[in-house]
């Protein structure tokens, strides 16, 4: 019995030994890669990735690609109107209304002359103020420049306007008694008919030779500017039976300013009343010359 048991154990041992030494060892199969998970889908794919145009006073934020809008348009930021410009939006450049009407126009006055043409001029004689004489007045030329030798030195932001007028007369009353003139200047934009006339000799001297500091200021694009004036009587002669009287005005004003008006009126209105209110010395025959070579 013991022999049989030992033989059986031997057979089992040999069987196991043979299987380990002569059999093929199987390699383990690799672990399979996991199947990729399907992508997570959003609810929708956007049709446009917006690139926004900045808003202005007419449009809110607006997409360059699809024209979708967001928000509200901006509000206008208006400048104040002045005599040269209407009110304008600083944001979008829109214009609102018109420039302020010049006071010369709003008070019922009108420019009634042009340069280069003679206009009838009526005034009184020099020796006999009760006697009337007639002639013609012409604005000969207007010259605009920024500097001209030492007599007209350069001033930053300013230019000179020089105008020469000629009065002629063949009237017998003028030949016997001479004639009186009344000239002066006003501002087209800020003219106040109730202001008093300023006599040229009463004005203060300036640093510019022969120029006076004007008694008032000019309003140009909403800013007030000091200006300067020179007045001279260039010629006063008789040639045969004709009187030639030449008067020259020169103004130093901001560059581009075109509101200076030189007037020529009947000296009798001044002599009779001694009234220094400007408009009281104007009559239907007063000549108004606006000193501009630009379209206004």
C-alpha positions, 0 to 999 in steps of 0.5 A: 500500500505504501508502495502504491502511494509513493508511486502515485506521488512520483507520477504526479511530481514528474507530470508537474515537472514536465509541464513546467519545463517543456510547456509554452508560457502564455504572455498576458494580453495587454489591457485594452485602451478605453474607448474615448468618451464622446465630446460634451456638446454645448447647447449651441455653437455661436454664429458670431464672435462679436467685434464691437464698434464703439458707440456714437450719438446715433448708434450703440455698440455695434458688431462689425460682422453681424451688426448686432447692437448692445447698449444705447447711443451716447448723448450729444455734448454741445458747444455754445454757438458763437458768431462764427459757428453754430452749436456742434456736438463734440462727440459726433460733429453734428451741427445744431442750428446756425451761428448767432446772428450779427448784432449789426443785422439784428438791429436792422442795419445792412451793408450798403457798399462794395469795394471798388465802386463809388457811392454818393456821399452827402455831408456839410461844408467846412466853413458853413455847417448849414450848407450841404455838399455832395461827392462820391466815396470809394473803398479803393482797396483792402490789404491783409498781411501779417507783417510789413517792415518795422511799422507793422511788426509781427504779432502772433495770431494777428494780422493787419487789415489796411483799407484806403478810402477816397472821397471826391467832390466837384460840388461848388459848395465844397469848392468854396467852403471845403467839406467835413467828414465823419468816419468811424468804425464799428463791429459787425458782430457785436455792434450796439447802436446805443453805445457811445462813439469813441474819438480816435484821439482819446484812445490809448497808445500801444507798443505798435508805432502810431497804433491805438488800443481799441476801446472795445474787444472783438468776439471771435469764435466765442473768445474776446480779443483786444485789437488795435487801430491806426487812422490817417488822412493821407491826402487832401488836395484840389486838382483843378475843380475836383477835391481828392480826400484820401483816408486810410484805416489799418486794424490789427485783428485776430487772423481771419477776423472779418467783422470790422465796418468803417462808416462814412456819415454826414458830419452834420448829424454830429455837429447839430446834436453833439450826440455821441450815441453812434446810431443817432448819428446815422441816417439813410445816407450813411455808408457802411464798408465791411472790411473783408476779402473773404466770403462771409 
